Amino acid sequence: MIPPDEEIFEVEQRIAQRRGQLKRHSREAAQRAMQALASPAALVGAAVLGFLVSGAVGRRQEKPKHPERRKSDHSKAAKATGFAGILVPAAMWFVRAQWGSPVRAATALLQKFQQRNAKASPPADTRADASRDAARMSHP
């Protein structure tokens, strides 16, 4: 027979192992879900589903009696919104694939911009600055 202290220790060890396994499995499941949701196929499927639903809802509603001028304005805005709705998720998928997060993307772009500006600016003439400073000090 196992003494109670050893048995309690073994049970606690098993519980600790299972908790660790549960955390690991939940993290892996979350990563798989994010990869599946951010995949190009999922994004394309969501866009297609959105167009199908909006088309079905648009056909069911009665068309309001507006002048022709207003209809064309609304259709242009709707087309622009639909186009933006396709581009934004695709851009976010690309940003996450390249840099991991929008913050990292912004940081990387800012560093590139700063490096480009540093290369484009000519080096300062230190002799002219020194003579200018000396002239200012001599005249109160």
N, CA, C and O atoms as a GROMACS GRO file, in nm:
protein
  560
    1MET      N    1   0.083  -0.117   0.000
    1MET     CA    2   0.000   0.000   0.000
    1MET      C    3   0.089   0.125   0.000
    1MET      O    4   0.192   0.128   0.067
    2ILE      N    5   0.048   0.227  -0.076
    2ILE     CA    6   0.123   0.352  -0.086
    2ILE      C    7   0.084   0.441   0.031
    2ILE      O    8  -0.034   0.457   0.062
    3PRO      N    9   0.183   0.500   0.097
    3PRO     CA   10   0.152   0.592   0.207
    3PRO      C   11   0.073   0.713   0.154
    3PRO      O   12   0.092   0.750   0.038
    4PRO      N   13  -0.014   0.773   0.233
    4PRO     CA   14  -0.099   0.884   0.187
    4PRO      C   15  -0.019   1.004   0.133
    4PRO      O   16  -0.062   1.065   0.036
    5ASP      N   17   0.093   1.037   0.191
    5ASP     CA   18   0.170   1.151   0.144
    5ASP      C   19   0.222   1.130   0.002
    5ASP      O   20   0.216   1.221  -0.080
    6GLU      N   21   0.272   1.010  -0.028
    6GLU     CA   22   0.322   0.980  -0.162
    6GLU      C   23   0.208   0.978  -0.262
    6GLU      O   24   0.223   1.025  -0.375
    7GLU      N   25   0.093   0.924  -0.223
    7GLU     CA   26  -0.022   0.918  -0.312
    7GLU      C   27  -0.071   1.060  -0.345
    7GLU      O   28  -0.104   1.089  -0.460
    8ILE      N   29  -0.076   1.146  -0.244
    8ILE     CA   30  -0.118   1.285  -0.266
    8ILE      C   31  -0.018   1.354  -0.359
    8ILE      O   32  -0.058   1.428  -0.449
    9PHE      N   33   0.111   1.330  -0.339
    9PHE     CA   34   0.213   1.389  -0.424
    9PHE      C   35   0.196   1.345  -0.569
    9PHE      O   36   0.205   1.427  -0.660
   10GLU      N   37   0.170   1.215  -0.593
   10GLU     CA   38   0.150   1.163  -0.728
   10GLU      C   39   0.027   1.225  -0.794
   10GLU      O   40   0.030   1.261  -0.911
   11VAL      N   41  -0.081   1.236  -0.717
   11VAL     CA   42  -0.204   1.296  -0.771
   11VAL      C   43  -0.179   1.442  -0.808
   11VAL      O   44  -0.223   1.488  -0.913
   12GLU      N   45  -0.110   1.515  -0.721
   12GLU     CA   46  -0.080   1.655  -0.751
   12GLU      C   47   0.009   1.668  -0.874
   12GLU      O   48  -0.008   1.760  -0.953
   13GLN      N   49   0.102   1.578  -0.891
   13GLN     CA   50   0.188   1.578  -1.009
   13GLN      C   51   0.106   1.557  -1.136
   13GLN      O   52   0.124   1.627  -1.236
   14ARG      N   53   0.015   1.460  -1.131
   14ARG     CA   54  -0.071   1.434  -1.248
   14ARG      C   55  -0.157   1.554  -1.280
   14ARG      O   56  -0.175   1.588  -1.397
   15ILE      N   57  -0.212   1.618  -1.178
   15ILE     CA   58  -0.296   1.738  -1.200
   15ILE      C   59  -0.213   1.848  -1.264
   15ILE      O   60  -0.260   1.915  -1.357
   16ALA      N   61  -0.092   1.869  -1.215
   16ALA     CA   62  -0.004   1.973  -1.271
   16ALA      C   63   0.029   1.942  -1.417
   16ALA      O   64   0.032   2.033  -1.500
   17GLN      N   65   0.056   1.816  -1.449
   17GLN     CA   66   0.085   1.777  -1.586
   17GLN      C   67  -0.035   1.801  -1.676
   17GLN      O   68  -0.021   1.853  -1.787
   18ARG      N   69  -0.153   1.765  -1.629
   18ARG     CA   70  -0.274   1.785  -1.710
   18ARG      C   71  -0.304   1.933  -1.730
   18ARG      O   72  -0.350   1.972  -1.838
   19ARG      N   73  -0.280   2.014  -1.631
   19ARG     CA   74  -0.299   2.159  -1.648
   19ARG      C   75  -0.203   2.212  -1.754
   19ARG      O   76  -0.243   2.292  -1.839
   20GLY      N   77  -0.080   2.169  -1.750
   20GLY     CA   78   0.018   2.211  -1.851
   20GLY      C   79  -0.023   2.167  -1.990
   20GLY      O   80  -0.012   2.243  -2.086
   21GLN      N   81  -0.070   2.042  -2.001
   21GLN     CA   82  -0.117   1.991  -2.130
   21GLN      C   83  -0.237   2.071  -2.179
   21GLN      O   84  -0.246   2.103  -2.297
   22LEU      N   85  -0.328   2.103  -2.088
   22LEU     CA   86  -0.447   2.178  -2.125
   22LEU      C   87  -0.410   2.317  -2.177
   22LEU      O   88  -0.465   2.363  -2.277
   23LYS      N   89  -0.317   2.384  -2.109
   23LYS     CA   90  -0.272   2.516  -2.156
   23LYS      C   91  -0.208   2.506  -2.292
   23LYS      O   92  -0.234   2.588  -2.380
   24ARG      N   93  -0.122   2.406  -2.311
   24ARG     CA   94  -0.055   2.389  -2.439
   24ARG      C   95  -0.154   2.360  -2.551
   24ARG      O   96  -0.145   2.417  -2.660
   25HIS      N   97  -0.250   2.270  -2.524
   25HIS     CA   98  -0.350   2.236  -2.625
   25HIS      C   99  -0.438   2.355  -2.658
   25HIS      O  100  -0.473   2.375  -2.775
   26SER      N  101  -0.476   2.434  -2.559
   26SER     CA  102  -0.561   2.549  -2.587
   26SER      C  103  -0.485   2.654  -2.668
   26SER      O  104  -0.542   2.718  -2.756
   27ARG      N  105  -0.355   2.673  -2.638
   27ARG     CA  106  -0.274   2.767  -2.717
   27ARG      C  107  -0.262   2.720  -2.861
   27ARG      O  108  -0.274   2.800  -2.954
   28GLU      N  109  -0.237   2.591  -2.880
   28GLU     CA  110  -0.225   2.536  -3.015
   28GLU      C  111  -0.357   2.549  -3.091
   28GLU      O  112  -0.357   2.581  -3.209
   29ALA      N  113  -0.468   2.524  -3.023
   29ALA     CA  114  -0.599   2.535  -3.088
   29ALA      C  115  -0.626   2.680  -3.128
   29ALA      O  116  -0.680   2.705  -3.236
   30ALA      N  117  -0.589   2.774  -3.043
   30ALA     CA  118  -0.609   2.916  -3.076
   30ALA      C  119  -0.524   2.955  -3.196
   30ALA      O  120  -0.570   3.029  -3.282
   31GLN      N  121  -0.399   2.906  -3.202
   31GLN     CA  122  -0.313   2.938  -3.316
   31GLN      C  123  -0.368   2.878  -3.444
   31GLN      O  124  -0.367   2.942  -3.549
   32ARG      N  125  -0.415   2.754  -3.437
   32ARG     CA  126  -0.474   2.691  -3.557
   32ARG      C  127  -0.597   2.766  -3.602
   32ARG      O  128  -0.617   2.785  -3.722
   33ALA      N  129  -0.680   2.810  -3.509
   33ALA     CA  130  -0.801   2.884  -3.544
   33ALA      C  131  -0.765   3.017  -3.610
   33ALA      O  132  -0.827   3.055  -3.710
   34MET      N  133  -0.666   3.087  -3.557
   34MET     CA  134  -0.626   3.215  -3.616
   34MET      C  135  -0.568   3.194  -3.755
   34MET      O  136  -0.593   3.274  -3.846
   35GLN      N  137  -0.491   3.089  -3.774
   35GLN     CA  138  -0.436   3.062  -3.906
   35GLN      C  139  -0.546   3.028  -4.005
   35GLN      O  140  -0.541   3.069  -4.121
   36ALA      N  141  -0.645   2.952  -3.959
   36ALA     CA  142  -0.755   2.914  -4.048
   36ALA      C  143  -0.839   3.036  -4.083
   36ALA      O  144  -0.884   3.050  -4.197
   37LEU      N  145  -0.862   3.124  -3.985
   37LEU     CA  146  -0.944   3.242  -4.011
   37LEU      C  147  -0.871   3.346  -4.095
   37LEU      O  148  -0.934   3.420  -4.171
   38ALA      N  149  -0.740   3.352  -4.084
   38ALA     CA  150  -0.662   3.450  -4.157
   38ALA      C  151  -0.611   3.395  -4.291
   38ALA      O  152  -0.537   3.464  -4.360
   39SER      N  153  -0.649   3.276  -4.326
   39SER     CA  154  -0.601   3.219  -4.452
   39SER      C  155  -0.670   3.289  -4.570
   39SER      O  156  -0.781   3.339  -4.556
   40PRO      N  157  -0.604   3.292  -4.684
   40PRO     CA  158  -0.665   3.356  -4.801
   40PRO      C  159  -0.798   3.291  -4.841
   40PRO      O  160  -0.890   3.360  -4.884
   41ALA      N  161  -0.807   3.160  -4.826
   41ALA     CA  162  -0.932   3.092  -4.863
   41ALA      C  163  -1.047   3.138  -4.773
   41ALA      O  164  -1.158   3.159  -4.821
   42ALA      N  165  -1.021   3.154  -4.644
   42ALA     CA  166  -1.126   3.200  -4.552
   42ALA      C  167  -1.166   3.343  -4.584
   42ALA      O  168  -1.284   3.376  -4.579
   43LEU      N  169  -1.069   3.428  -4.617
   43LEU     CA  170  -1.101   3.567  -4.652
   43LEU      C  171  -1.182   3.575  -4.781
   43LEU      O  172  -1.279   3.651  -4.789
   44VAL      N  173  -1.143   3.498  -4.880
   44VAL     CA  174  -1.218   3.496  -5.006
   44VAL      C  175  -1.358   3.441  -4.982
   44VAL      O  176  -1.456   3.494  -5.036
   45GLY      N  177  -1.368   3.335  -4.903
   45GLY     CA  178  -1.500   3.279  -4.872
   45GLY      C  179  -1.589   3.378  -4.800
   45GLY      O  180  -1.708   3.387  -4.829
   46ALA      N  181  -1.533   3.452  -4.706
   46ALA     CA  182  -1.611   3.553  -4.634
   46ALA      C  183  -1.657   3.664  -4.728
   46ALA      O  184  -1.770   3.712  -4.717
   47ALA      N  185  -1.570   3.705  -4.820
   47ALA     CA  186  -1.608   3.809  -4.916
   47ALA      C  187  -1.720   3.761  -5.008
   47ALA      O  188  -1.816   3.834  -5.033
   48VAL      N  189  -1.708   3.638  -5.058
   48VAL     CA  190  -1.811   3.583  -5.146
   48VAL      C  191  -1.944   3.570  -5.071
   48VAL      O  192  -2.049   3.606  -5.124
   49LEU      N  193  -1.939   3.520  -4.950
   49LEU     CA  194  -2.060   3.507  -4.869
   49LEU      C  195  -2.124   3.644  -4.844
   49LEU      O  196  -2.246   3.657  -4.851
   50GLY      N  197  -2.043   3.745  -4.817
   50GLY     CA  198  -2.094   3.880  -4.797
   50GLY      C  199  -2.163   3.934  -4.920
   50GLY      O  200  -2.268   3.997  -4.910
   51PHE      N  201  -2.104   3.912  -5.038
   51PHE     CA  202  -2.167   3.958  -5.161
   51PHE      C  203  -2.298   3.885  -5.187
   51PHE      O  204  -2.397   3.946  -5.229
   52LEU      N  205  -2.300   3.754  -5.161
   52LEU     CA  206  -2.423   3.678  -5.183
   52LEU      C  207  -2.535   3.725  -5.090
   52LEU      O  208  -2.649   3.742  -5.133
   53VAL      N  209  -2.503   3.744  -4.965
   53VAL     CA  210  -2.604   3.789  -4.868
   53VAL      C  211  -2.653   3.928  -4.902
   53VAL      O  212  -2.773   3.955  -4.899
   54SER      N  213  -2.560   4.019  -4.934
   54SER     CA  214  -2.602   4.156  -4.966
   54SER      C  215  -2.686   4.159  -5.094
   54SER      O  216  -2.779   4.238  -5.105
   55GLY      N  217  -2.652   4.073  -5.189
   55GLY     CA  218  -2.733   4.066  -5.311
   55GLY      C  219  -2.873   4.015  -5.284
   55GLY      O  220  -2.970   4.065  -5.340
   56ALA      N  221  -2.884   3.915  -5.196
   56ALA     CA  222  -3.016   3.859  -5.163
   56ALA      C  223  -3.099   3.960  -5.086
   56ALA      O  224  -3.219   3.974  -5.112
   57VAL      N  225  -3.038   4.031  -4.993
   57VAL     CA  226  -3.112   4.131  -4.915
   57VAL      C  227  -3.150   4.248  -5.004
   57VAL      O  228  -3.260   4.302  -4.990
   58GLY      N  229  -3.063   4.287  -5.094
   58GLY     CA  230  -3.092   4.399  -5.183
   58GLY      C  231  -3.207   4.370  -5.277
   58GLY      O  232  -3.282   4.462  -5.311
   59ARG      N  233  -3.224   4.249  -5.319
   59ARG     CA  234  -3.334   4.214  -5.410
   59ARG      C  235  -3.468   4.212  -5.339
   59ARG      O  236  -3.570   4.243  -5.400
   60ARG      N  237  -3.468   4.177  -5.212
   60ARG     CA  238  -3.594   4.168  -5.138
   60ARG      C  239  -3.652   4.304  -5.105
   60ARG      O  240  -3.774   4.319  -5.100
   61GLN      N  241  -3.568   4.403  -5.083
   61GLN     CA  242  -3.617   4.535  -5.045
   61GLN      C  243  -3.675   4.607  -5.166
   61GLN      O  244  -3.629   4.590  -5.279
   62GLU      N  245  -3.777   4.689  -5.140
   62GLU     CA  246  -3.832   4.769  -5.247
   62GLU      C  247  -3.737   4.883  -5.276
   62GLU      O  248  -3.675   4.940  -5.186
   63LYS      N  249  -3.726   4.914  -5.402
   63LYS     CA  250  -3.635   5.021  -5.439
   63LYS      C  251  -3.704   5.155  -5.412
   63LYS      O  252  -3.818   5.174  -5.454
   64PRO      N  253  -3.636   5.247  -5.344
   64PRO     CA  254  -3.698   5.377  -5.316
   64PRO      C  255  -3.711   5.459  -5.444
   64PRO      O  256  -3.634   5.443  -5.538
   65LYS      N  257  -3.808   5.546  -5.444
   65LYS     CA  258  -3.831   5.631  -5.561
   65LYS      C  259  -3.746   5.756  -5.548
   65LYS      O  260  -3.788   5.856  -5.488
   66HIS      N  261  -3.627   5.749  -5.606
   66HIS     CA  262  -3.535   5.862  -5.605
   66HIS      C  263  -3.507   5.904  -5.748
   66HIS      O  264  -3.522   5.825  -5.841
   67PRO      N  265  -3.468   6.026  -5.765
   67PRO     CA  266  -3.427   6.066  -5.900
   67PRO      C  267  -3.305   5.987  -5.946
   67PRO      O  268  -3.231   5.933  -5.863
   68GLU      N  269  -3.284   5.980  -6.073
   68GLU     CA  270  -3.172   5.903  -6.130
   68GLU      C  271  -3.038   5.953  -6.078
   68GLU      O  272  -2.945   5.874  -6.060
   69ARG      N  273  -3.027   6.081  -6.054
   69ARG     CA  274  -2.902   6.138  -6.007
   69ARG      C  275  -2.860   6.072  -5.876
   69ARG      O  276  -2.743   6.039  -5.858
   70ARG      N  277  -2.953   6.053  -5.785
   70ARG     CA  278  -2.921   5.995  -5.656
   70ARG      C  279  -2.886   5.847  -5.667
   70ARG      O  280  -2.800   5.798  -5.593
   71LYS      N  281  -2.949   5.776  -5.756
   71LYS     CA  282  -2.920   5.634  -5.770
   71LYS      C  283  -2.774   5.613  -5.812
   71LYS      O  284  -2.706   5.525  -5.758
   72SER      N  285  -2.728   5.693  -5.906
   72SER     CA  286  -2.590   5.675  -5.951
   72SER      C  287  -2.492   5.709  -5.839
   72SER      O  288  -2.389   5.644  -5.826
   73ASP      N  289  -2.523   5.812  -5.758
   73ASP     CA  290  -2.435   5.847  -5.647
   73ASP      C  291  -2.426   5.732  -5.547
   73ASP      O  292  -2.318   5.700  -5.499
   74HIS      N  293  -2.539   5.671  -5.516
   74HIS     CA  294  -2.540   5.562  -5.421
   74HIS      C  295  -2.467   5.439  -5.475
   74HIS      O  296  -2.397   5.371  -5.401
   75SER      N  297  -2.484   5.412  -5.602
   75SER     CA  298  -2.417   5.293  -5.657
   75SER      C  299  -2.266   5.312  -5.660
   75SER      O  300  -2.191   5.217  -5.637
   76LYS      N  301  -2.220   5.434  -5.687
   76LYS     CA  302  -2.076   5.459  -5.685
   76LYS      C  303  -2.021   5.441  -5.544
   76LYS      O  304  -1.915   5.380  -5.526
   77ALA      N  305  -2.092   5.492  -5.445
   77ALA     CA  306  -2.047   5.479  -5.307
   77ALA      C  307  -2.048   5.333  -5.263
   77ALA      O  308  -1.959   5.287  -5.193
   78ALA      N  309  -2.152   5.260  -5.306
   78ALA     CA  310  -2.161   5.119  -5.270
   78ALA      C  311  -2.047   5.038  -5.334
   78ALA      O  312  -1.991   4.949  -5.270
   79LYS      N  313  -2.014   5.070  -5.456
   79LYS     CA  314  -1.904   5.000  -5.522
   79LYS      C  315  -1.772   5.030  -5.452
   79LYS      O  316  -1.690   4.940  -5.432
   80ALA      N  317  -1.751   5.156  -5.415
   80ALA     CA  318  -1.627   5.192  -5.346
   80ALA      C  319  -1.619   5.123  -5.210
   80ALA      O  320  -1.512   5.077  -5.170
   81THR      N  321  -1.731   5.117  -5.140
   81THR     CA  322  -1.733   5.051  -5.010
   81THR      C  323  -1.706   4.902  -5.024
   81THR      O  324  -1.631   4.844  -4.944
   82GLY      N  325  -1.765   4.839  -5.124
   82GLY     CA  326  -1.742   4.697  -5.147
   82GLY      C  327  -1.597   4.669  -5.182
   82GLY      O  328  -1.539   4.570  -5.136
   83PHE      N  329  -1.539   4.755  -5.264
   83PHE     CA  330  -1.398   4.738  -5.301
   83PHE      C  331  -1.309   4.754  -5.179
   83PHE      O  332  -1.214   4.677  -5.162
   84ALA      N  333  -1.338   4.853  -5.095
   84ALA     CA  334  -1.260   4.872  -4.972
   84ALA      C  335  -1.279   4.754  -4.879
   84ALA      O  336  -1.185   4.714  -4.810
   85GLY      N  337  -1.399   4.698  -4.876
   85GLY     CA  338  -1.426   4.582  -4.791
   85GLY      C  339  -1.346   4.460  -4.833
   85GLY      O  340  -1.320   4.373  -4.750
   86ILE      N  341  -1.310   4.452  -4.957
   86ILE     CA  342  -1.226   4.341  -5.004
   86ILE      C  343  -1.079   4.369  -4.975
   86ILE      O  344  -1.005   4.280  -4.933
   87LEU      N  345  -1.037   4.492  -4.996
   87LEU     CA  346  -0.896   4.526  -4.982
   87LEU      C  347  -0.846   4.528  -4.838
   87LEU      O  348  -0.734   4.485  -4.810
   88VAL      N  349  -0.928   4.576  -4.746
   88VAL     CA  350  -0.882   4.590  -4.607
   88VAL      C  351  -0.849   4.454  -4.544
   88VAL      O  352  -0.740   4.441  -4.487
   89PRO      N  353  -0.936   4.353  -4.552
   89PRO     CA  354  -0.896   4.223  -4.493
   89PRO      C  355  -0.774   4.161  -4.563
   89PRO      O  356  -0.690   4.098  -4.498
   90ALA      N  357  -0.766   4.179  -4.694
   90ALA     CA  358  -0.650   4.126  -4.765
   90ALA      C  359  -0.522   4.197  -4.721
   90ALA      O  360  -0.419   4.133  -4.703
   91ALA      N  361  -0.530   4.328  -4.703
   91ALA     CA  362  -0.413   4.403  -4.657
   91ALA      C  363  -0.375   4.362  -4.516
   91ALA      O  364  -0.256   4.347  -4.485
   92MET      N  365  -0.472   4.343  -4.430
   92MET     CA  366  -0.443   4.302  -4.292
   92MET      C  367  -0.382   4.162  -4.289
   92MET      O  368  -0.292   4.135  -4.209
   93TRP      N  369  -0.430   4.073  -4.375
   93TRP     CA  370  -0.370   3.940  -4.382
   93TRP      C  371  -0.224   3.950  -4.424
   93TRP      O  372  -0.138   3.882  -4.369
   94PHE      N  373  -0.197   4.035  -4.523
   94PHE     CA  374  -0.060   4.052  -4.570
   94PHE      C  375   0.028   4.110  -4.459
   94PHE      O  376   0.140   4.064  -4.439
   95VAL      N  377  -0.023   4.211  -4.388
   95VAL     CA  378   0.054   4.274  -4.279
   95VAL      C  379   0.085   4.171  -4.171
   95VAL      O  380   0.198   4.165  -4.123
   96ARG      N  381  -0.013   4.091  -4.133
   96ARG     CA  382   0.010   3.990  -4.029
   96ARG      C  383   0.106   3.883  -4.078
   96ARG      O  384   0.186   3.832  -3.999
   97ALA      N  385   0.099   3.847  -4.204
   97ALA     CA  386   0.190   3.745  -4.258
   97ALA      C  387   0.334   3.797  -4.263
   97ALA      O  388   0.428   3.722  -4.237
   98GLN      N  389   0.351   3.926  -4.297
   98GLN     CA  390   0.484   3.982  -4.310
   98GLN      C  391   0.547   4.019  -4.176
   98GLN      O  392   0.661   3.983  -4.148
   99TRP      N  393   0.470   4.092  -4.093
   99TRP     CA  394   0.528   4.150  -3.973
   99TRP      C  395   0.468   4.097  -3.843
   99TRP      O  396   0.527   4.119  -3.737
  100GLY      N  397   0.358   4.029  -3.846
  100GLY     CA  398   0.299   3.974  -3.725
  100GLY      C  399   0.190   4.059  -3.665
  100GLY      O  400   0.094   4.005  -3.609
  101SER      N  401   0.201   4.191  -3.676
  101SER     CA  402   0.097   4.280  -3.623
  101SER      C  403   0.109   4.415  -3.692
  101SER      O  404   0.215   4.448  -3.746
  102PRO      N  405   0.002   4.494  -3.690
  102PRO     CA  406   0.008   4.627  -3.750
  102PRO      C  407   0.111   4.718  -3.680
  102PRO      O  408   0.170   4.805  -3.744
  103VAL      N  409   0.132   4.698  -3.551
  103VAL     CA  410   0.228   4.780  -3.479
  103VAL      C  411   0.370   4.753  -3.530
  103VAL      O  412   0.447   4.846  -3.552
  104ARG      N  413   0.403   4.626  -3.548
  104ARG     CA  414   0.535   4.592  -3.600
  104ARG      C  415   0.553   4.644  -3.743
  104ARG      O  416   0.662   4.687  -3.780
  105ALA      N  417   0.446   4.640  -3.823
  105ALA     CA  418   0.453   4.692  -3.960
  105ALA      C  419   0.480   4.841  -3.957
  105ALA      O  420   0.564   4.890  -4.033
  106ALA      N  421   0.409   4.914  -3.872
  106ALA     CA  422   0.430   5.059  -3.862
  106ALA      C  423   0.571   5.091  -3.815
  106ALA      O  424   0.633   5.184  -3.865
  107THR      N  425   0.622   5.014  -3.720
  107THR     CA  426   0.758   5.036  -3.671
  107THR      C  427   0.860   5.012  -3.782
  107THR      O  428   0.954   5.090  -3.798
  108ALA      N  429   0.842   4.905  -3.857
  108ALA     CA  430   0.935   4.874  -3.966
  108ALA      C  431   0.931   4.982  -4.073
  108ALA      O  432   1.036   5.024  -4.122
  109LEU      N  433   0.811   5.029  -4.110
  109LEU     CA  434   0.800   5.133  -4.212
  109LEU      C  435   0.859   5.265  -4.162
  109LEU      O  436   0.922   5.337  -4.239
  110LEU      N  437   0.840   5.297  -4.035
  110LEU     CA  438   0.897   5.418  -3.978
  110LEU      C  439   1.049   5.412  -3.980
  110LEU      O  440   1.114   5.512  -4.010
  111GLN      N  441   1.105   5.298  -3.947
  111GLN     CA  442   1.251   5.284  -3.950
  111GLN      C  443   1.304   5.300  -4.092
  111GLN      O  444   1.407   5.365  -4.112
  112LYS      N  445   1.236   5.242  -4.190
  112LYS     CA  446   1.279   5.257  -4.329
  112LYS      C  447   1.273   5.403  -4.371
  112LYS      O  448   1.365   5.453  -4.436
  113PHE      N  449   1.166   5.470  -4.334
  113PHE     CA  450   1.149   5.611  -4.369
  113PHE      C  451   1.259   5.696  -4.306
  113PHE      O  452   1.315   5.784  -4.371
  114GLN      N  453   1.291   5.668  -4.180
  114GLN     CA  454   1.396   5.744  -4.112
  114GLN      C  455   1.532   5.716  -4.173
  114GLN      O  456   1.614   5.808  -4.185
  115GLN      N  457   1.558   5.593  -4.212
  115GLN     CA  458   1.686   5.560  -4.276
  115GLN      C  459   1.697   5.630  -4.411
  115GLN      O  460   1.804   5.679  -4.447
  116ARG      N  461   1.587   5.634  -4.485
  116ARG     CA  462   1.587   5.698  -4.616
  116ARG      C  463   1.611   5.848  -4.602
  116ARG      O  464   1.684   5.907  -4.682
  117ASN      N  465   1.550   5.911  -4.502
  117ASN     CA  466   1.570   6.054  -4.478
  117ASN      C  467   1.713   6.082  -4.434
  117ASN      O  468   1.769   6.185  -4.472
  118ALA      N  469   1.772   5.994  -4.355
  118ALA     CA  470   1.909   6.014  -4.310
  118ALA      C  471   2.007   6.006  -4.427
  118ALA      O  472   2.105   6.080  -4.430
  119LYS      N  473   1.981   5.919  -4.523
  119LYS     CA  474   2.068   5.906  -4.640
  119LYS      C  475   2.050   6.026  -4.734
  119LYS      O  476   2.146   6.069  -4.797
  120ALA      N  477   1.928   6.080  -4.744
  120ALA     CA  478   1.900   6.186  -4.839
  120ALA      C  479   1.955   6.321  -4.793
  120ALA      O  480   1.990   6.404  -4.877
  121SER      N  481   1.965   6.345  -4.662
  121SER     CA  482   2.013   6.475  -4.615
  121SER      C  483   2.166   6.480  -4.623
  121SER      O  484   2.234   6.386  -4.583
  122PRO      N  485   2.220   6.592  -4.676
  122PRO     CA  486   2.366   6.603  -4.688
  122PRO      C  487   2.428   6.628  -4.551
  122PRO      O  488   2.361   6.679  -4.461
  123PRO      N  489   2.553   6.592  -4.534
  123PRO     CA  490   2.619   6.615  -4.405
  123PRO      C  491   2.635   6.765  -4.381
  123PRO      O  492   2.660   6.840  -4.475
  124ALA      N  493   2.622   6.808  -4.258
  124ALA     CA  494   2.633   6.950  -4.224
  124ALA      C  495   2.778   6.995  -4.230
  124ALA      O  496   2.870   6.917  -4.203
  125ASP      N  497   2.798   7.122  -4.267
  125ASP     CA  498   2.932   7.179  -4.271
  125ASP      C  499   2.965   7.230  -4.132
  125ASP      O  500   2.912   7.333  -4.091
  126THR      N  501   3.051   7.161  -4.061
  126THR     CA  502   3.080   7.196  -3.922
  126THR      C  503   3.166   7.321  -3.913
  126THR      O  504   3.161   7.392  -3.813
  127ARG      N  505   3.247   7.348  -4.016
  127ARG     CA  506   3.331   7.468  -4.014
  127ARG      C  507   3.244   7.594  -4.018
  127ARG      O  508   3.271   7.690  -3.946
  128ALA      N  509   3.142   7.595  -4.100
  128ALA     CA  510   3.054   7.711  -4.111
  128ALA      C  511   2.977   7.730  -3.981
  128ALA      O  512   2.958   7.843  -3.936
  129ASP      N  513   2.934   7.621  -3.919
  129ASP     CA  514   2.863   7.630  -3.792
  129ASP      C  515   2.955   7.684  -3.683
  129ASP      O  516   2.912   7.767  -3.603
  130ALA      N  517   3.078   7.640  -3.680
  130ALA     CA  518   3.173   7.685  -3.577
  130ALA      C  519   3.203   7.834  -3.594
  130ALA      O  520   3.208   7.906  -3.494
  131SER      N  521   3.223   7.882  -3.716
  131SER     CA  522   3.253   8.024  -3.738
  131SER      C  523   3.131   8.109  -3.704
  131SER      O  524   3.146   8.219  -3.651
  132ARG      N  525   3.010   8.061  -3.734
  132ARG     CA  526   2.887   8.133  -3.701
  132ARG      C  527   2.871   8.144  -3.549
  132ARG      O  528   2.834   8.250  -3.498
  133ASP      N  529   2.899   8.035  -3.478
  133ASP     CA  530   2.889   8.036  -3.332
  133ASP      C  531   2.992   8.131  -3.272
  133ASP      O  532   2.962   8.203  -3.176
  134ALA      N  533   3.112   8.134  -3.326
  134ALA     CA  534   3.217   8.223  -3.276
  134ALA      C  535   3.177   8.368  -3.298
  134ALA      O  536   3.201   8.453  -3.212
  135ALA      N  537   3.116   8.399  -3.413
  135ALA     CA  538   3.073   8.535  -3.442
  135ALA      C  539   2.963   8.578  -3.347
  135ALA      O  540   2.960   8.693  -3.304
  136ARG      N  541   2.874   8.490  -3.313
  136ARG     CA  542   2.766   8.523  -3.219
  136ARG      C  543   2.819   8.550  -3.079
  136ARG      O  544   2.769   8.638  -3.010
  137MET      N  545   2.920   8.475  -3.038
  137MET     CA  546   2.976   8.492  -2.904
  137MET      C  547   3.054   8.623  -2.892
  137MET      O  548   3.057   8.683  -2.785
  138SER      N  549   3.115   8.667  -2.999
  138SER     CA  550   3.194   8.791  -2.992
  138SER      C  551   3.104   8.914  -2.991
  138SER      O  552   3.145   9.017  -2.937
  139HIS      N  553   2.982   8.906  -3.048
  139HIS     CA  554   2.889   9.019  -3.047
  139HIS      C  555   2.782   8.994  -2.942
  139HIS      O  556   2.703   8.901  -2.956
  140PRO      N  557   2.777   9.078  -2.837
  140PRO     CA  558   2.677   9.055  -2.732
  140PRO      C  559   2.539   9.096  -2.770
  140PRO      O  560   2.446   9.082  -2.690
   0.00000   0.00000   0.00000
